[in-house]
Amino acid sequence: MKISSYIKKYWYIYTVAIVCMIISVGLDMLSPRILKHIIDDVIVDGKVKLLTKFLFIILIIGVGRAIFNYFKELLFDSVSSKIGADIRRKLFNHVQSLSLDYFDKNNTGELMSRLKDDVDKVWGGVGFIGMLVVEVVLQVVLVLYSMFSLSPKLTLIPLVVMPVVAFIAIRMEKRLDNVYEEISEENAKLNLVAQENLAGVRTVKAFAREKFEITKFLSHNKRYYDLNMRQSKVLIKYNPYFQFITRLLPVTIIVAGGFLVIKDDISLGTLGAFAEYANNIVWPMEMIGWLFNDLAAAAASTKRINKIMKEQPTVVSKENPVPLDKALGEVSFENVSFAINDTPILKNISFDIKPGKTLGIMGATGSGKTSVINLLQRFYETTEGNIKLDGINVKDLSLKDLRKNMALVMQDVFLFSDTVTENVKMGKRSLLTDQEVMNAVEKAQASDFIEKMDDRYETVIGERGVGLSGGQKQRISIARALSKDAPVLILDDSTSALDMETEHLIQKSLNELADTTKVVIAHRISAVRNADEIIFLEDGAIAERGTHESLLEKKGLYYKTYMAQYGEYLEDTSLAV
């Protein structure tokens, strides 16, 4: 992301804004000239009749400055708002395009800080701050020219002072540069701690960790405070120099100019005009430290944004993908292996699911069950082997075609702060009717509690489903997947929070989806016992495979799981095989 490219894009707006600025500052340069004539012609020479004329000119100058200042700020504000919005849009789109491995390594707080705080600083750099920088330069050039035209001798005073001010400003900016970077990083950490604690407030309270979390937050807050105090100390150290020099300059000019008036080198009106120009050059000199401060912050923010923009997704669609509008639902894994940072996760996984059939996947925590789903949807790339959908390698399909043919119920249910209807419609937001939403909700056994809500399907769910039980959130998530009506349905431990009766009813609804290929990951035997094939993973490899009955006969890992879950009830013939 190059800021210069945005400036080039909106060059015509910047040009008009700068023209308005030039006219405004130019009118400002006329006021001391009128003051000179009032002193020399009206006060000294007694030409009182000219006073009305001069006062009218001052009025016209004031009105003109107000008009052109208005358009200058309006144009700068409007173009900077467009640039800021465009940068934030591109940054957000780019972040959305990155693969999951990027989010595994970068925290939410940092990304939030980049999207909000850093973009705001860049926004200021191309808007208000940038405008002031241009105005300061323009003001200084025109003031020095005007001063020189009145008295080259007196002009030597600001010419000597200004390099001193610039030197102090550069020294200050160098001291502040490292502080800005540290403040931004700590701000990201502070955002992360706050975001995690607010999102997980129930967990914090459940484990009585309020004191610990407050201490953790205060430690980051203290660090943030200390860094801002370091910044303030630098500003406090250097600002008195700016204040002293800018207060001393007009006094020095009046004293030195007084001697020139006494010597008749310049008129009293010239001294008055020169003193007014000196006041006009004071504010740019006072602003220079603050402008350096904000420009340095904007530059540092640009670097951090560019760092994210340089990141590239590791999982991308190939240039000319094979089109696949509606898949039949045949899924194949051919000797698939997967590793993260040389740590093996899956080893030589092979299976084939025919359209409309169901595959159950079981295994202990960490055995690689969810990784199978992540690879099937190409959240990550395989290390070895091939994955195929309808006989087509998933790498040959576009990510859009691949994922639109699959509906996923994730283990970690995420619901948006929106209505029940909008959360269910997420898979096909613009295509689903309200009746289709209600049908999906009914199949997911969620209609009973939704109908009891005050606004029913238009009830706004709290952040991440706050206010709903784990089972209710799972049922809405299942309804979301069912409403998509995709050829492949993936259920990642999606009924773990449901009671046995509700799970049985949902299993019955799933069994009615004769044309839908289903991949069911579960810890419960009840979730996979009716699957056409069950694979049991251990340490990332397939340890056992077969139907429910055949696996029980082997009396291996699957049998041990079955006994752990149902051993106490085997005397009940309804639970026996």
C-alpha positions in Angstrom: 0.0 0.0 0.0 1.6 3.3 -1.2 0.1 6.5 0.1 1.5 8.2 -2.9 -0.9 6.1 -5.1 -3.9 7.4 -3.2 -2.7 11.0 -3.6 -2.2 10.4 -7.3 -5.7 8.9 -7.5 -7.3 12.0 -6.0 -4.8 14.5 -7.3 -7.6 16.8 -8.7 -9.2 17.2 -5.3 -5.9 17.8 -3.6 -5.1 20.4 -6.4 -8.3 22.3 -5.8 -7.8 22.1 -2.1 -4.3 23.4 -2.3 -5.4 26.2 -4.7 -8.0 27.3 -2.1 -5.2 27.1 0.5 -2.9 29.3 -1.6 -5.6 31.9 -2.1 -6.5 31.8 1.7 -2.8 32.2 2.8 -2.3 34.8 0.0 -5.1 36.9 1.4 -3.6 36.5 4.8 -0.4 38.0 3.5 -2.3 41.1 2.3 -3.5 42.0 5.8 -0.1 43.2 7.1 0.3 45.3 3.9 -3.0 47.0 4.6 -1.8 47.5 8.2 1.3 49.2 6.8 -0.8 51.7 4.8 -3.1 52.4 7.8 -0.1 53.3 10.0 1.9 55.2 7.3 -0.9 56.9 5.4 -3.7 57.3 7.9 -1.9 57.6 11.3 1.4 59.1 10.3 0.3 61.2 7.3 -3.2 61.9 8.5 -5.1 60.7 5.5 -8.1 59.8 7.5 -10.4 59.5 4.4 -8.4 56.4 3.3 -9.3 54.6 6.6 -12.8 53.5 5.3 -11.3 52.1 2.2 -8.7 50.1 4.1 -11.2 48.8 6.6 -13.4 47.6 3.7 -10.5 45.8 2.1 -9.7 44.1 5.5 -13.4 43.0 5.6 -13.2 41.6 2.1 -10.0 39.8 3.0 -11.6 38.3 6.0 -14.6 37.1 4.1 -12.4 35.7 1.3 -10.2 33.8 3.8 -13.3 32.3 5.5 -14.7 31.1 2.2 -11.5 29.6 0.9 -10.6 28.1 4.3 -14.0 26.4 4.3 -13.5 24.8 0.9 -9.9 23.9 1.7 -10.9 22.0 4.9 -14.0 20.5 3.3 -12.0 19.1 0.4 -9.1 17.8 2.6 -11.6 16.2 5.0 -13.7 14.6 2.2 -10.7 13.1 0.3 -9.0 11.9 3.5 -12.2 10.2 4.5 -12.4 8.4 1.1 -8.7 7.3 1.4 -9.2 6.2 5.0 -12.3 4.2 4.2 -10.6 2.7 1.1 -7.5 1.7 3.1 -9.7 0.1 5.8 -11.8 -1.7 3.2 -8.7 -3.1 1.4 -7.0 -4.0 4.7 -10.1 -5.9 5.9 -10.6 -7.6 2.5 -6.9 -8.6 2.6 -7.2 -10.0 6.1 -10.3 -12.0 5.0 -8.3 -13.5 2.1 -5.5 -14.8 4.4 -5.4 -18.4 5.3 -6.1 -19.8 8.7 -2.4 -20.4 9.5 -2.0 -16.6 9.6 -4.6 -16.3 12.3 -3.0 -19.1 14.2 0.1 -16.9 14.5 -1.5 -13.5 15.0 -3.9 -12.4 17.7 -7.2 -10.6 17.3 -6.2 -7.6 19.4 -3.3 -6.7 17.1 -5.5 -7.0 13.9 -8.2 -4.8 15.5 -5.6 -2.2 16.4 -4.3 -2.2 12.8 -7.8 -1.9 11.3 -8.9 0.9 13.7 -6.1 2.8 15.3 -3.4 2.6 12.6 -5.8 3.4 9.7 -7.1 6.4 11.7 -3.5 7.7 12.0 -2.9 7.3 8.3 -6.3 9.0 7.7 -5.0 11.9 9.7 -1.7 11.9 7.8 -3.4 12.3 4.4 -6.1 14.7 5.8 -5.8 17.2 8.6 -2.2 16.6 9.5 -1.1 16.6 5.8 -3.1 19.7 5.2 -1.3 21.5 8.0 2.1 20.4 6.8 1.4 21.9 3.4 -0.1 25.0 4.9 2.9 25.4 7.2 5.3 25.2 4.3 3.2 27.6 2.2 2.8 30.0 5.1 6.6 30.0 5.8 7.5 30.6 2.1 5.0 33.4 1.6 5.8 35.1 4.9 9.5 35.0 4.3 9.0 36.4 0.8 6.7 39.1 2.2 9.3 39.9 4.9 12.1 40.0 2.5 10.2 42.4 0.2 9.7 44.8 3.2 13.2 44.5 4.9 15.9 42.1 3.9 17.8 43.0 7.1 15.0 42.0 9.5 14.4 38.9 7.5 17.7 37.6 8.6 16.3 37.1 12.1 13.7 34.4 11.2 16.1 32.9 8.7 18.5 32.2 11.6 15.8 31.0 14.0 14.0 28.6 11.7 16.9 26.1 11.1 17.3 26.0 14.9 13.6 25.1 15.3 13.9 22.5 12.5 17.0 20.9 14.2 15.1 20.6 17.5 12.1 19.1 15.8 14.2 16.5 14.0 15.9 15.6 17.3 12.5 15.2 19.0 11.1 13.1 16.2 14.1 10.7 16.4 13.5 10.3 20.2 9.8 9.7 19.6 10.1 7.2 16.7 10.8 4.1 18.8 8.3 5.1 21.4 5.5 5.2 18.8 6.3 1.6 17.8 6.2 0.4 21.3 3.0 2.3 22.1 1.3 0.7 19.1 2.4 -2.8 20.0 1.3 -2.4 23.6 -2.0 -0.9 22.5 -2.6 -4.1 20.5 -1.8 -6.2 23.5 -4.1 -4.2 25.7 -6.9 -4.6 23.1 -6.3 -8.3 23.1 -6.5 -8.7 26.9 -9.7 -6.6 27.0 -11.3 -8.4 24.1 -10.5 -11.9 25.5 -11.8 -11.0 29.0 -15.0 -9.4 27.8 -15.7 -12.3 25.5 -14.9 -14.8 28.2 -16.4 -13.0 31.1 -18.5 -16.0 32.1 -15.4 -18.2 32.3 -13.5 -15.6 34.3 -16.4 -15.4 36.8 -16.9 -19.2 36.9 -13.3 -19.7 38.0 -13.2 -16.6 40.2 -10.3 -15.2 38.2 -11.5 -11.6 38.4 -8.5 -10.5 40.5 -6.0 -12.3 38.3 -7.4 -10.9 35.1 -7.6 -7.4 36.6 -3.9 -7.7 37.6 -3.0 -8.9 34.1 -5.0 -6.0 32.5 -3.4 -3.5 34.9 0.1 -4.7 34.1 -0.5 -4.0 30.4 -2.3 -0.7 31.3 0.7 0.3 33.4 3.1 -0.5 30.5 0.9 1.5 28.2 0.9 4.4 30.7 4.7 4.3 31.1 5.2 4.4 27.3 2.8 7.4 27.0 4.7 9.1 29.8 7.9 8.5 28.0 6.4 10.2 25.0 5.1 13.0 27.1 8.5 13.5 28.7 10.1 13.9 25.3 7.4 16.4 24.3 7.7 18.3 27.6 11.5 18.4 27.2 11.4 19.9 23.7 8.2 22.0 23.6 9.6 24.7 25.9 12.3 25.4 23.3 9.7 25.9 20.7 7.7 28.1 23.0 10.7 30.2 24.0 11.9 30.7 20.4 8.5 31.6 19.1 7.9 34.1 21.9 11.3 35.6 21.5 11.1 36.1 17.8 8.5 38.8 17.6 10.1 40.7 20.5 13.5 40.5 18.7 12.0 41.7 15.5 10.3 44.7 17.2 13.5 45.7 19.0 15.7 45.4 15.9 13.0 47.0 13.7 12.7 49.9 16.2 16.4 50.8 15.6 15.8 50.7 11.8 12.8 53.0 12.2 14.9 55.4 14.3 17.6 55.3 11.5 14.9 55.9 8.9 15.8 52.6 7.1 12.2 51.5 7.3 8.9 53.2 8.1 6.8 52.7 11.2 4.2 51.1 9.0 6.8 48.7 7.6 7.7 47.7 11.2 4.1 47.1 12.0 3.6 44.9 8.9 6.8 43.0 9.7 5.7 42.4 13.3 2.4 41.1 11.9 4.3 38.7 9.5 6.4 37.6 12.5 3.1 36.6 14.3 2.1 34.7 11.2 5.3 32.7 11.2 5.1 31.9 14.9 2.2 29.4 14.6 4.0 27.3 12.0 7.1 27.2 14.2 5.0 26.2 17.2 3.2 23.5 15.1 6.3 21.9 13.7 7.0 19.7 16.7 3.4 18.5 16.9 3.3 17.9 13.2 6.5 15.9 13.2 5.0 13.9 16.1 1.8 13.0 14.2 3.5 12.4 10.9 5.9 10.0 12.5 3.0 8.2 14.1 1.2 8.0 10.7 4.4 6.7 9.0 4.8 4.0 11.7 1.2 3.0 11.2 1.7 2.8 7.4 4.6 0.4 8.0 2.5 -1.8 10.2 -0.4 -1.8 7.7 2.0 -2.6 4.9 3.4 -5.5 6.9 0.0 -7.1 6.9 -0.7 -6.2 3.3 2.5 -8.0 2.3 1.3 -11.3 3.8 0.0 -13.7 1.2 -2.5 -16.5 1.7 -0.9 -20.0 1.7 -4.2 -21.5 0.3 -5.3 -20.0 -3.0 -7.5 -21.0 -5.9 -5.5 -22.0 -9.0 -5.5 -19.7 -12.0 -7.9 -21.7 -14.2 -9.9 -23.9 -11.8 -12.2 -26.7 -12.8 -15.8 -25.4 -12.5 -18.1 -27.4 -10.2 -21.5 -25.8 -9.6 -23.4 -28.6 -7.8 -21.4 -31.6 -6.7 -22.7 -35.2 -6.3 -21.0 -35.5 -3.0 -18.3 -38.2 -3.5 -15.4 -37.5 -1.2 -12.0 -39.3 -1.4 -8.8 -39.1 0.7 -5.8 -40.8 -1.0 -2.8 -41.3 1.3 -3.2 -37.9 2.9 -0.6 -36.7 5.4 -0.5 -33.3 7.1 2.1 -31.7 9.3 2.5 -28.2 10.9 6.0 -27.0 11.5 7.4 -30.5 10.9 5.0 -31.9 13.5 3.0 -34.7 11.9 -0.8 -34.4 12.5 -2.2 -36.9 10.0 -0.4 -39.9 8.5 -1.4 -41.7 5.3 -5.2 -41.3 5.7 -7.3 -42.9 3.0 -11.1 -43.4 2.7 -13.8 -43.0 0.1 -17.4 -41.8 0.7 -20.0 -42.4 -2.0 -22.7 -39.8 -2.6 -25.4 -39.9 0.1 -23.3 -42.1 2.4 -22.1 -41.3 5.9 -18.6 -41.5 7.3 -18.1 -41.5 11.1 -14.8 -40.3 12.5 -13.8 -41.1 16.1 -10.7 -40.9 18.2 -9.2 -39.4 21.3 -8.7 -35.7 21.7 -5.7 -34.6 19.5 -5.9 -37.6 17.2 -6.4 -35.5 14.2 -10.2 -35.7 13.6 -10.8 -31.9 13.0 -7.7 -31.8 10.8 -9.5 -34.1 8.4 -12.2 -31.5 8.0 -9.8 -28.6 7.8 -8.0 -30.3 4.9 -11.3 -31.3 3.2 -12.4 -27.6 3.1 -8.8 -26.5 2.2 -8.4 -24.4 5.3 -4.9 -25.9 5.2 -2.9 -27.7 2.4 -2.0 -31.3 2.6 1.6 -32.2 3.1 1.2 -35.4 1.0 -1.6 -37.2 -0.9 -4.7 -36.0 -2.6 -8.2 -35.1 -1.6 -11.0 -35.3 -4.2 -14.6 -34.1 -4.5 -16.5 -36.0 -7.3 -13.1 -37.3 -8.5 -11.7 -33.7 -8.9 -8.7 -32.8 -6.8 -9.8 -30.1 -4.4 -6.7 -28.0 -5.4 -8.1 -27.9 -8.9 -11.4 -26.4 -7.7 -11.9 -22.7 -6.8 -12.2 -22.2 -3.1 -15.7 -20.7 -3.7 -16.9 -23.8 -5.6 -15.4 -26.2 -3.1 -16.8 -24.5 0.0 -20.2 -23.7 -1.4 -20.7 -27.5 -1.9 -20.1 -28.1 1.8 -22.0 -27.2 4.9 -20.0 -27.2 8.1 -21.2 -27.4 11.7 -18.1 -26.4 13.7 -17.1 -27.7 17.1 -16.7 -24.2 18.4 -20.1 -22.7 17.6 -20.0 -19.0 16.5 -23.1 -17.0 16.3 -23.2 -13.4 15.2 -24.9 -10.5 17.0 -27.9 -10.6 14.7 -31.4 -12.2 14.5 -32.0 -15.9 14.5 -33.1 -15.7 10.9 -30.0 -14.0 9.8 -27.7 -16.4 11.7 -29.5 -19.3 10.0 -29.4 -17.7 6.5 -25.7 -17.2 6.6 -25.0 -20.0 4.2 -27.4 -18.6 1.5 -28.3 -15.2 2.9 -29.9 -13.8 -0.2 -31.5 -17.0 -1.5 -33.4 -18.5 1.5 -37.0 -17.8 2.2 -38.4 -17.5 5.7 -40.2 -20.8 5.2 -36.9 -22.6 4.3 -35.4 -21.1 7.4 -38.2 -22.4 9.6 -37.9 -25.9 7.9 -34.2 -26.0 8.7 -34.8 -24.9 12.3 -37.4 -27.6 12.7 -35.1 -30.3 11.4 -32.4 -29.1 13.9 -35.0 -29.4 16.7 -34.5 -25.7 17.5 -38.1 -24.5 16.8 -39.3 -25.3 20.3 -37.1 -22.8 22.1 -37.1 -20.2 19.3 -40.9 -20.1 19.2 -40.8 -19.2 23.0 -38.6 -16.2 22.4 -40.2 -12.7 22.6 -39.5 -11.9 18.9 -39.2 -15.5 17.8 -37.2 -15.7 14.6 -36.4 -11.9 14.7 -34.9 -12.2 18.2 -31.4 -10.7 18.2 -28.9 -13.1 19.6 -26.3 -11.6 21.9 -22.6 -11.6 21.0 -21.4 -15.1 20.3 -24.8 -16.4 21.3 -24.8 -15.0 24.8 -28.1 -15.9 26.5 -28.4 -19.2 24.8 -27.4 -22.6 26.2 -24.7 -24.7 24.6 -27.3 -27.0 23.1 -29.4 -24.2 21.8 -26.4 -22.7 20.0 -25.5 -26.0 18.5 -29.0 -26.5 17.2 -29.0 -23.0 15.5 -25.6 -23.9 14.0 -27.0 -27.2 12.7 -30.0 -25.3 11.2 -27.6 -23.0 9.5 -25.8 -25.9 7.9 -29.0 -27.7 6.9 -30.5 -24.5 5.3 -27.5 -24.4 3.0 -28.6 -27.7 1.4 -25.1 -28.5 0.3 -24.1 -31.9 -1.2 -21.6 -32.5 1.6 -22.6 -32.0 5.3 -19.8 -31.9 7.9 -20.6 -32.3 11.6 -17.7 -31.7 13.9 -18.8 -32.9 17.3 -22.0 -30.9 16.7 -24.3 -32.7 19.2 -22.0 -32.9 22.2 -24.1 -30.4 24.2 -27.4 -32.0 23.4 -29.4 -34.5 25.5 -29.8 -38.0 24.1 -33.4 -37.5 23.0 -32.7 -34.3 21.0 -29.6 -35.9 19.5 -31.7 -38.9 18.4 -34.3 -36.7 16.7 -31.6 -34.7 14.9 -29.9 -38.0 13.8 -33.3 -39.1 12.4 -33.5 -35.8 10.4 -30.0 -36.3 9.1 -30.8 -39.9 8.1 -33.6 -38.5 5.9 -31.0 -36.6 3.8 -30.6 -39.5 1.4 -28.8 -37.4 -1.3 -26.4 -35.7 1.1 -22.9 -37.0 1.9 -22.3 -36.8 5.6 -19.0 -36.7 7.5 -19.6 -37.0 11.3 -16.9 -36.3 13.8 -17.9 -37.3 17.3 -16.9 -38.6 20.7 -20.3 -40.3 21.3 -20.9 -43.7 19.8 -24.6 -42.7 19.3 -23.6 -40.0 16.8 -21.8 -42.5 14.4 -23.3 -45.9 15.1 -25.5 -45.7 12.0 -22.7 -44.5 9.7 -21.9 -46.6 6.6 -18.3 -46.6 7.7 -16.5 -45.6 10.8 -12.8 -44.8 11.1 -11.0 -44.6 14.4 -8.0 -42.3 14.5 -5.0 -42.8 16.9 -2.0 -40.5 16.7 -3.1 -39.1 13.3 -3.4 -42.5 11.7 -6.4 -44.8 11.0 -6.2 -47.5 13.7 -9.5 -49.2 13.0 -12.2 -49.0 10.4 -15.5 -50.7 9.6 -19.2 -50.6 10.6 -20.5 -50.2 14.1 -21.1 -54.0 14.4 -17.7 -55.1 12.8 -15.8 -52.7 15.0 -17.5 -54.1 18.1 -16.5 -57.6 17.1 -12.8 -56.6 16.8 -12.9 -55.5 20.5 -10.3 -52.9 19.9 -10.3 -49.1 20.5 -13.8 -48.6 19.3 -15.1 -51.4 21.5 -13.3 -49.9 24.5 -15.0 -46.5 23.8 -18.3 -48.3 23.5 -17.9 -50.0 26.8 -16.8 -46.8 28.5 -20.0 -45.1 27.4 -22.5 -48.0 27.6 -21.0 -50.6 29.9 -23.2 -49.8 32.8 -26.3 -50.2 30.6 -25.5 -53.4 28.8 -28.1 -55.2 30.9 -30.7 -53.1 29.1 -31.4 -55.0 25.9 -32.4 -51.8 24.2 -28.8 -50.6 24.3 -27.3 -53.9 23.4 -26.0 -54.6 19.9 
